[in-house]
Amino acid sequence: MDRIPLFLNPMARGTRSAPIRRWLESKKGIFEVVEPSSNSHLQELLKKCVACGTLVVAVAGGDGTLHTAASVLAGTPTRLLVMPSGTVNVFAREIGIGSGNFDKALQTYYDGQVEAVDVFCANGIPFLQMAGIGWDGRAVELTTRDFKVRWGSLAYVISAFKALCEPWAHLKAVFDDGDCVEGHTVIAGNGMFYGGSWPMFPKANHADGMLDFIVFQQRSPVSIVRDLVCAVRHRGFQPGIGGEFVCKRAASCEILPLRGKPAIQLDGDFAGHGSVKFSLGPGPLQVYVPKFN
């Protein structure tokens, strides 16, 4: 049997890549390890795999690395085997593999199933699990690579509190049904989980062609805390639970800044400032998932 090409996260070096490297030492003969020099190099190598008709590729990394891979693999027959070696690994949790569970990931290849997962785009950039603009995006912008190495997943929490102390933007979300909602932060989910294994979007489905949106309306730290407490009590954001937010489901949406230049994050990676157009991507991503996920 041909070895599976396994692409390591180009941004992970030293201690960050140590767990997957240790695990791979006992899996010789299964994988052909490839170490791209950058995200663009990763995309280039994956394009060659698609052109050569490679049936399956494995990608070791977090959510940012996976959406880089999805930008090439979406809409193609090449299947993705997720090896969750990132900081939080939200998408791996979403599909039932979990964070850092390389044995389960490999077992999924042997006895799991292939599922077609929606890939959405923000300003033409594909993402798999989540996107945010406003306070959420600014928190990710503040979470630098060195900060994540030092603090791990706690880095996002620290950055979120820092972002609370800064001036916030004022946004308008225009949905595909013509509805317009104003607020300071908009978060979009392609699956249930956000920031780990918490079901922020309890009704979301990554194979229904729709994104679930939350528009946070009141611009104060107190309102944010109140909304989060409300959502935790009801296991996620959904209509009818109270709070100062609006829940919407749509296939497309445009976020327009009315004041300020809001930060944007895609799958936990900073993606610039300004307006955002959300739309369905070039096609589904074929992903190995546990059989009874």
N, C-alpha and C positions, 0 to 999 in steps of 0.2 A: 504494500500500500504506500502511495506517495505521502511524504511528510506534509503536514499542514503549515503553510507559511504563517508565522506569528510575528506581528509587527509590534515592537515596543514603543511606548510613548516617547517621542523625540525630546520632550522637555524633562523627562525623569532621568536623573543621573544619581550616582552614589547611593545613599541610604534609601532614597525614594524607590529605586528599582530593585533593592536587595531582596524583598520577599518573593517576587515573581522569578528572579534569577535563581534563588535557592530552590524553589519548587521545580524549575525547569531542569535542574541537575539530575533529577530522578526520572525525567521524561524524555531522555534521549531516544531518538528514533521516531518520535511522534511529531515533533515540530521542527521546522526550519526557521530559526530565529533570525529576524531581520531588524536592524537598528537604523531607522531613518535619521537623517541629520537635522530635519526640521519638519514642520507640518506640511509645507509645500512638497518636500521630498516624499513624505508619507503618501500624499495624494498622487504624486507621480508614479510611485511604485504600485499603488492600488489600481491605478488606471491600466498599468501593464498587465496586472492579474486579470482584470476584467476582459481586456483585449485578447488575452491568451485562453480565455474560457475557464479560468480557475473556478472550481465549484465552491470552495469554502476558504475563507481567510480568518485568522484569529487576530484580534487587536487587544493588546494589554494597555490599559490606561483608564482614566476617569471619563466623566461625561464630556469634557471638552475634546478629548482625543476621539471619542466615539462619534461626535458630530462632525469632526474633520473627516473620518472614514465614511460617514453617511453621505457626505457631499459628493463622494465618488460612487458609492455602491447603490444608492437609492435608484430604483427603476431598472436595476440590472438583475440577472439571475444569480450573481455571486452571493453566497450566503455568509453572514457574519457570525462568528463565534466570539462572544464577549468574555474577556478575561479581566475581571474587575480589580484593577490595581491602582485606582486613583484615591483621592482624599475622601470623597463621600460616596461615589458610585450610585447615584440615584437611579439611573436607568437599569443597572444590573439588579437592584433591589426590586424595581418595578416588574421585571420579567421573571422574578422568582429565583435568581441565582444568588443574590446577596453580595455583600461587600467583602472582597478579599478571599472569596471561597473558590479557589482555582480547581479543587477536586470536583466540586459540583458543576463548575463550568465545563470541564472536560467530560464528565458523565452526561451532561446535556447533549454533547455532540454524539455520544454513542447511543443513547436511548431516549433522547428528547424528540422534539418535533420542530419544524420550521414554521414560523409565523410571520405574516406580512404586517409590518409596523409602519404606520403613517410617518412621513417625514414632512415637516412644515418648513417654510422659509420666512425669515425676517429680513426685509430689504435684499432678498435673493440669497441670503446665507442660510443653509439648512441647519435645523436643530432637531433633536430627538425628543427631549423630555419637557423642557421648560424654558421660558423666556421672561424677562422683566424689564420694565422701563420706569425710571424714577428712583425712588428711595432704594428699591431692591437692586437696580442696576448700579447705583452708586456704591452700595455695600460691596458688590462684587469688584467694582473698579478699585476700591481701597484694599482689597485682599490680594496683595501681590504674591508672586511665586515664593519669595523668601519668607513672607509672612505665613503662608500655608505650611512651608517646611518646618517653621518654628512652632506653630500652634496647632497644626492639623485642622480638623473640622471646626474647632473652636475659633479659628481665625475669622470665619464668616460671621459669627455672633459678635465678636469684638468690632468688626467693621460695620456691622448693622447699627450698633450703638453710636459709633462715630458719625455715621451718615444721618442719624436722627438729629444731631446737633447742627447740621448745616441747613442753609436755605433750600427749600424744596421747589420743584417745578410745578407748574399748573398744566394739566394735560386734558385733551379731549379725545375720547375713543369713538370712532365712527364705525359701526358694525355693518355687516352685509345686509341686514334687514332694514337699514336706514336709521336705526336707533343711535342716539348720541349720548354719551355719559361723560361728565367731567370729573376729574379727581387729581391726585398728586402722584399715584403709582398704579401701574397696570401690570399684573402678572398673568401669564398664559401657561396653561398646562396641557400637555399631550397625554399625560397619564396621571394617576392619582397622587403619586409621591412628589414631595418637594423637600429639599434640604435633608434627606435621609429617608426614613421609613414612615414619616408622618403623612397621612392621607389628606393633603391640603385640598385636593379636588376629588371628593369621594365618588362622584358620578362619571369621571373622565374615563375614556376608553381610547387606547392608542391605535385602534383599527376602525374607527367610525368616520374618519374624514373631517372631524371637528376638533376645535380647540376650546377648552374651558377658560374663561377670563374672569378675573376679579379686578374691579376698579375700586380702589380705596379713595374715599371722597374727602374726609376731614383731615386737614393738615396740622396735626399735633401729635406729639409722642403719646399723650394720654389716649387719644382715639385709636392709635395703632395698637397699644397694649390692650385696650378694651376689645377691639376686634379680634385680636389673637386669642384672648381668654375665651371669648364667645365661641370661636371656631374650635378651640381645644375641647371645650365642653361638649360640642356637638360632633366631634370627630371630622372636622373639615368645614370649609366654606360652602354654604349652600343657601338658596333663597329661604326666607321665612324663619331664620334663627336669630334675627335682630342684628345689631351692628350697623356701622356706617360705611357700607360697601355694597356694590352691585355685582351680581353674578350673571354672566352671559355665556352662551355657547354659540360659536360661529365658525364658519369655514374660512372667513377672511375678515380682516379688521385693519383700520389705519389709526395710528396714534399720532396726534398732532400736538406739539408744544404750544401752549398759549402764553407761557412765561417761562423763561429759563431754557437751558440746554440739558435735558435729562440724559442720564447715562443709560446704556442698554447692556443687558447681559443675555447670553445664549448658552444654556446648559452649563452655567457657572463660569463662563468666560466673558470678560469684558469685550464689548463689540462696538464701541464708539458712542457718539452723542447725537441727539436730534430726533427726527420723526422716524416712525417705523411702519412698514406695510407688511402685515402677516398674510400669507397665502399658502395653499397646499403645494408641496414640492413636486419634483419631477417623477415621483412614483414611490411605491413602498420599498422598505428595506426588509430583506429576507433574513430573519434572525433565529438562531437556535434558542429555544426556551424549554424548560422542563415540561414533560408530557402533560401533566395535570396541573399546569400553572393556572 
